């Protein structure tokens, strides 16, 4: 049971960190176009929320899974020795 809680905690922590880093990178590299500013100045009822992430959430989940699994195995290996 302790192993599963450790894995779940590490997975959650790594997943949140990767999501925050992904958001920071997307924010850093975002450049609005002039066309968006012109469309925003006209009164319209359509709301544009922007593009989706270029890093799919599935890839981030898999990266977090691999890191959590590897670190759990590493911790177990050190605990045995």
HELIX and SHEET records of a PDB file:
HELIX    1   1 UNK A    2  UNK A   28  1                                  27    
HELIX    2   2 UNK A   34  UNK A   41  1                                   8    
HELIX    3   3 UNK A   57  UNK A   80  1                                  24    
END                                                                             
